[in-house]
């Protein structure tokens, strides 16, 4: 097994990933809150929908900012005390070859 150390993580890529996760989870949570509030008070549909939109945006932004801060702290700590150590085993896979053979005729 080969030993690798994770020295640094790209902050922008982690923030983008958590922004997407935040949008997905915020959308799910926002839909549940809209359904729950509208079921109890149908006249509150539009205000609830607008507040759910802001909830989704805030949820995604806070997730991205939190992940960026956590990644920055990891990079700082990894530069001082070392990063996470990974033991990876290299395996060789046999290639089955092309699945489709195209014959071009003139």
N, CA, C and O of each residue as an XYZ file, in Angstrom:
424
protein
N       0.832     -1.189      0.000
C       0.000      0.000      0.000
C       0.870      1.243      0.000
O       1.914      1.297      0.651
N       0.425      2.220     -0.731
C       1.147      3.483     -0.784
C       0.548      4.437      0.243
O      -0.661      4.459      0.473
N       1.424      5.218      0.847
C       1.012      6.161      1.874
C       1.005      7.569      1.271
O       1.997      8.012      0.691
N      -0.123      8.261      1.415
C      -0.261      9.627      0.932
C      -0.749     10.500      2.073
O      -1.435     10.042      2.987
N      -0.375     11.771      1.996
C      -0.839     12.718      3.005
C      -1.597     13.839      2.313
O      -1.110     14.436      1.353
N      -2.795     14.117      2.814
C      -3.634     15.174      2.270
C      -3.185     16.499      2.879
O      -3.569     16.840      3.998
N      -2.368     17.240      2.133
C      -1.751     18.466      2.638
C      -2.662     19.685      2.529
O      -2.662     20.547      3.408
N      -3.438     19.753      1.446
C      -4.233     20.951      1.202
C      -5.481     20.586      0.410
O      -5.452     19.701     -0.444
N      -6.572     21.277      0.705
C      -7.832     21.090     -0.011
C      -8.208     22.430     -0.639
O      -8.077     23.474     -0.001
N      -8.669     22.404     -1.873
C      -9.062     23.624     -2.567
C     -10.350     24.172     -1.948
O     -11.379     23.497     -1.945
N     -10.289     25.377     -1.434
C     -11.413     25.975     -0.712
C     -12.587     26.247     -1.646
O     -13.736     26.007     -1.276
N     -12.315     26.746     -2.852
C     -13.402     27.073     -3.781
C     -14.196     25.836     -4.195
O     -15.421     25.892     -4.299
N     -13.506     24.722     -4.433
C     -14.222     23.520     -4.867
C     -15.106     22.975     -3.744
O     -16.216     22.509     -4.003
N     -14.627     23.031     -2.507
C     -15.438     22.577     -1.375
C     -16.633     23.505     -1.179
O     -17.746     23.037     -0.937
N     -16.416     24.812     -1.282
C     -17.508     25.774     -1.114
C     -18.578     25.591     -2.198
O     -19.773     25.665     -1.912
N     -18.147     25.352     -3.432
C     -19.126     25.128     -4.514
C     -19.943     23.871     -4.271
O     -21.155     23.857     -4.483
N     -19.272     22.812     -3.824
C     -19.961     21.556     -3.553
C     -20.990     21.731     -2.435
O     -22.120     21.255     -2.553
N     -20.608     22.407     -1.358
C     -21.536     22.615     -0.260
C     -22.622     23.623     -0.599
O     -23.696     23.588      0.001
N     -22.372     24.514     -1.539
C     -23.430     25.402     -2.020
C     -24.512     24.583     -2.717
O     -25.704     24.810     -2.505
N     -24.097     23.641     -3.539
C     -25.057     22.769     -4.221
C     -25.806     21.902     -3.209
O     -27.027     21.766     -3.291
N     -25.068     21.307     -2.242
C     -25.721     20.512     -1.198
C     -26.725     21.359     -0.423
O     -27.829     20.905     -0.124
N     -26.338     22.585     -0.103
C     -27.232     23.486      0.629
C     -28.477     23.821     -0.157
O     -29.568     23.899      0.408
N     -28.328     24.021     -1.468
C     -29.507     24.289     -2.300
C     -30.449     23.094     -2.322
O     -31.666     23.256     -2.232
N     -29.893     21.902     -2.440
C     -30.729     20.695     -2.493
C     -31.442     20.477     -1.166
O     -32.660     20.307     -1.134
N     -30.683     20.482     -0.068
C     -31.297     20.242      1.239
C     -32.199     21.394      1.659
O     -33.231     21.173      2.293
N     -31.825     22.612      1.314
C     -32.688     23.756      1.601
C     -33.987     23.694      0.823
O     -35.042     24.062      1.340
N     -33.919     23.230     -0.421
C     -35.130     23.073     -1.220
C     -36.061     22.034     -0.604
O     -37.272     22.243     -0.533
N     -35.498     20.923     -0.161
C     -36.311     19.880      0.467
C     -36.949     20.403      1.754
O     -38.150     20.236      1.964
N     -36.149     21.036      2.616
C     -36.678     21.576      3.870
C     -37.681     22.694      3.602
O     -38.693     22.806      4.294
N     -37.400     23.519      2.597
C     -38.325     24.597      2.246
C     -39.662     24.082      1.748
O     -40.708     24.646      2.069
N     -39.634     23.001      0.956
C     -40.897     22.426      0.476
C     -41.735     21.893      1.640
O     -42.950     22.092      1.680
N     -41.083     21.221      2.577
C     -41.820     20.710      3.733
C     -42.424     21.838      4.555
O     -43.560     21.731      5.016
N     -41.679     22.911      4.740
C     -42.209     24.026      5.521
C     -43.352     24.720      4.787
O     -44.327     25.131      5.416
N     -43.247     24.856      3.472
C     -44.339     25.469      2.699
C     -45.590     24.610      2.791
O     -46.682     25.130      3.018
N     -45.444     23.312      2.620
C     -46.613     22.423      2.703
C     -47.240     22.455      4.085
O     -48.464     22.457      4.211
N     -46.417     22.479      5.118
C     -46.953     22.486      6.485
C     -47.690     23.783      6.788
O     -48.760     23.757      7.396
N     -47.132     24.915      6.373
C     -47.773     26.199      6.674
C     -49.009     26.409      5.826
O     -50.024     26.891      6.327
N     -48.946     26.057      4.549
C     -50.091     26.247      3.658
C     -51.236     25.309      4.041
O     -52.403     25.658      3.865
N     -50.918     24.133      4.556
C     -51.974     23.212      4.983
C     -52.765     23.796      6.154
O     -53.965     23.555      6.278
N     -52.092     24.561      7.008
C     -52.798     25.143      8.147
C     -53.441     26.482      7.813
O     -54.432     26.862      8.435
N     -52.893     27.198      6.846
C     -53.442     28.503      6.475
C     -53.234     28.732      4.979
O     -52.184     29.228      4.571
N     -54.229     28.376      4.154
C     -54.064     28.503      2.696
C     -53.809     29.929      2.207
O     -53.216     30.111      1.144
N     -54.241     30.943      2.958
C     -54.042     32.326      2.513
C     -52.582     32.766      2.639
O     -52.205     33.807      2.101
N     -51.772     32.000      3.331
C     -50.372     32.382      3.550
C     -49.444     31.787      2.497
O     -48.243     31.663      2.739
N     -49.976     31.416      1.332
C     -49.157     30.742      0.329
C     -48.012     31.608     -0.172
O     -46.856     31.194     -0.090
N     -48.302     32.807     -0.691
C     -47.249     33.632     -1.288
C     -46.222     34.126     -0.273
O     -45.026     34.057     -0.555
N     -46.631     34.617      0.888
C     -45.598     35.003      1.868
C     -44.729     33.815      2.297
O     -43.525     33.956      2.514
N     -45.357     32.656      2.411
C     -44.602     31.463      2.792
C     -43.641     31.063      1.685
O     -42.505     30.679      1.964
N     -44.075     31.147      0.443
C     -43.219     30.794     -0.682
C     -42.025     31.737     -0.785
O     -40.908     31.296     -1.052
N     -42.251     33.013     -0.579
C     -41.161     33.996     -0.626
C     -40.172     33.750      0.509
O     -38.961     33.795      0.296
N     -40.682     33.490      1.715
C     -39.781     33.236      2.839
C     -39.027     31.918      2.645
O     -37.876     31.802      3.064
N     -39.661     30.928      2.017
C     -38.975     29.660      1.739
C     -37.839     29.877      0.742
O     -36.780     29.262      0.865
N     -38.053     30.746     -0.241
C     -36.990     31.058     -1.200
C     -35.776     31.664     -0.492
O     -34.638     31.274     -0.755
N     -36.029     32.621      0.408
C     -34.931     33.216      1.160
C     -34.270     32.192      2.080
O     -33.053     32.213      2.262
N     -35.066     31.301      2.658
C     -34.528     30.244      3.510
C     -33.568     29.356      2.723
O     -32.493     29.007      3.211
N     -33.955     28.996      1.516
C     -33.113     28.140      0.672
C     -31.790     28.844      0.355
O     -30.723     28.237      0.442
N     -31.865     30.116     -0.010
C     -30.654     30.877     -0.339
C     -29.739     31.025      0.874
O     -28.528     30.834      0.769
N     -30.316     31.364      2.017
C     -29.520     31.524      3.239
C     -28.899     30.197      3.652
O     -27.734     30.149      4.048
N     -29.677     29.118      3.561
C     -29.191     27.785      3.923
C     -27.991     27.403      3.052
O     -26.992     26.890      3.554
N     -28.096     27.655      1.758
C     -27.010     27.309      0.839
C     -25.778     28.178      1.095
O     -24.658     27.667      1.114
N     -25.968     29.472      1.290
C     -24.840     30.366      1.543
C     -24.135     30.037      2.853
O     -22.906     30.031      2.918
N     -24.915     29.764      3.895
C     -24.302     29.434      5.182
C     -23.542     28.110      5.100
O     -22.487     27.962      5.716
N     -24.068     27.159      4.350
C     -23.357     25.899      4.158
C     -22.037     26.102      3.429
O     -21.019     25.523      3.806
N     -22.053     26.922      2.388
C     -20.831     27.183      1.611
C     -19.812     27.956      2.444
O     -18.619     27.655      2.400
N     -20.272     28.944      3.196
C     -19.356     29.728      4.030
C     -18.776     28.860      5.143
O     -17.578     28.921      5.421
N     -19.618     28.059      5.773
C     -19.145     27.167      6.833
C     -18.135     26.155      6.322
O     -17.134     25.881      6.986
N     -18.390     25.602      5.153
C     -17.460     24.636      4.564
C     -16.149     25.308      4.173
O     -15.081     24.717      4.332
N     -16.218     26.530      3.667
C     -15.000     27.258      3.304
C     -14.154     27.553      4.539
O     -12.929     27.432      4.499
N     -14.800     27.937      5.627
C     -14.067     28.208      6.867
C     -13.444     26.925      7.409
O     -12.285     26.925      7.825
N     -14.205     25.834      7.406
C     -13.679     24.552      7.887
C     -12.506     24.077      7.030
O     -11.530     23.543      7.556
N     -12.600     24.270      5.713
C     -11.512     23.884      4.813
C     -10.277     24.746      5.050
O      -9.156     24.238      5.034
N     -10.471     26.029      5.267
C      -9.353     26.924      5.557
C      -8.658     26.511      6.858
O      -7.429     26.497      6.930
N      -9.450     26.174      7.889
C      -8.877     25.725      9.163
C      -8.110     24.423      8.960
O      -7.023     24.251      9.513
N      -8.675     23.493      8.162
C      -7.962     22.241      7.895
C      -6.628     22.520      7.211
O      -5.605     21.959      7.603
N      -6.629     23.383      6.189
C      -5.389     23.704      5.470
C      -4.355     24.324      6.403
O      -3.165     24.024      6.311
N      -4.813     25.183      7.294
C      -3.908     25.813      8.252
C      -3.318     24.764      9.198
O      -2.110     24.743      9.433
N      -4.172     23.898      9.733
C      -3.701     22.865     10.657
C      -2.806     21.850      9.946
O      -1.803     21.406     10.504
N      -3.165     21.486      8.725
C      -2.373     20.506      7.974
C      -0.984     21.042      7.649
O      -0.023     20.276      7.583
N      -0.873     22.350      7.448
C       0.450     22.922      7.164
C       1.337     22.938      8.410
O       2.563     22.908      8.302
N       0.720     22.986      9.588
C       1.490     23.043     10.841
C       1.796     21.659     11.402
O       2.930     21.386     11.798
N       0.778     20.771     11.440
C       0.962     19.474     12.108
C       0.856     18.285     11.178
O       1.033     17.145     11.607
N       0.571     18.532      9.920
C       0.438     17.437      8.960
C      -1.026     17.141      8.684
O      -1.899     17.365      9.523
N      -1.262     16.639      7.503
C      -2.631     16.373      7.081
C      -3.059     14.952      7.373
O      -2.349     14.195      8.035
N      -4.211     14.609      6.877
C      -4.756     13.264      7.018
C      -3.914     12.309      6.180
O      -3.574     12.611      5.036
N      -3.584     11.164      6.751
C      -2.785     10.169      6.053
C      -3.722      9.136      5.435
O      -4.601      8.596      6.107
N      -3.522      8.874      4.156
C      -4.319      7.892      3.424
C      -3.421      6.757      2.986
O      -2.309      6.987      2.510
N      -3.892      5.539      3.143
C      -3.178      4.366      2.648
C      -3.986      3.823      1.475
O      -5.100      3.329      1.652
N      -3.427      3.917      0.303
C      -4.129      3.506     -0.902
C      -3.440      2.305     -1.523
O      -2.215      2.247     -1.621
N      -4.238      1.369     -1.931
C      -3.718      0.177     -2.579
C      -3.941      0.318     -4.074
O      -5.050      0.600     -4.528
N      -2.884      0.121     -4.824
C      -2.982      0.227     -6.268
C      -3.401     -1.126     -6.827
O      -2.762     -2.147     -6.570
N      -4.476     -1.114     -7.588
C      -4.954     -2.343     -8.212
C      -4.954     -2.176     -9.713
O      -5.201     -1.089    -10.235
N      -4.676     -3.253    -10.390
C      -4.692     -3.225    -11.845
C      -5.935     -3.954    -12.319
O      -6.242     -5.061    -11.877
N      -6.623     -3.318    -13.207
C      -7.820     -3.906    -13.777
C      -7.538     -4.275    -15.224
O      -6.875     -3.534    -15.950
N      -8.036     -5.399    -15.623
C      -7.886     -5.804    -17.010
C      -8.945     -5.103    -17.839
O     -10.128     -5.119    -17.500
N      -8.522     -4.504    -18.900
C      -9.451     -3.813    -19.770
C     -10.156     -4.827    -20.663
O      -9.501     -5.653    -21.299
N     -11.497     -4.770    -20.717
C     -12.202     -5.726    -21.556
C     -12.083     -5.427    -23.044
O     -12.519     -6.227    -23.872
N     -11.511     -4.307    -23.387
C     -11.392     -3.931    -24.785
C     -12.618     -3.147    -25.216
O     -13.503     -2.876    -24.403
N     -12.676     -2.785    -26.471
C     -13.824     -2.002    -26.931
C     -15.102     -2.842    -26.906
O     -15.107     -4.016    -27.277
N     -16.173     -2.208    -26.462
C     -17.454     -2.905    -26.408
C     -18.141     -2.921    -27.767
O     -18.905     -3.835    -28.079
N     -17.862     -1.906    -28.566
C     -18.491     -1.802    -29.895
C     -17.388     -1.591    -30.929
O     -16.501     -0.757    -30.744
N     -17.451     -2.327    -31.975
C     -16.511     -2.160    -33.073
C     -17.266     -1.569    -34.249
O     -18.260     -2.130    -34.710
N     -16.786     -0.431    -34.729
C     -17.424      0.221    -35.877
C     -16.645     -0.109    -37.150
O     -15.419     -0.002    -37.195
N     -17.368     -0.502    -38.155
C     -16.737     -0.742    -39.444
C     -17.272      0.311    -40.420
O     -18.480      0.443    -40.617
N     -16.357      1.042    -41.013
C     -16.743      2.089    -41.963
C     -16.449      1.556    -43.369
O     -15.326      1.167    -43.692
N     -17.494      1.554    -44.184
C     -17.328      1.090    -45.555
C     -17.396      2.280    -46.485
O     -18.156      3.221    -46.255
N     -16.600      2.234    -47.533
C     -16.582      3.311    -48.518
C     -17.480      2.989    -49.673
O     -17.595      3.784    -50.606
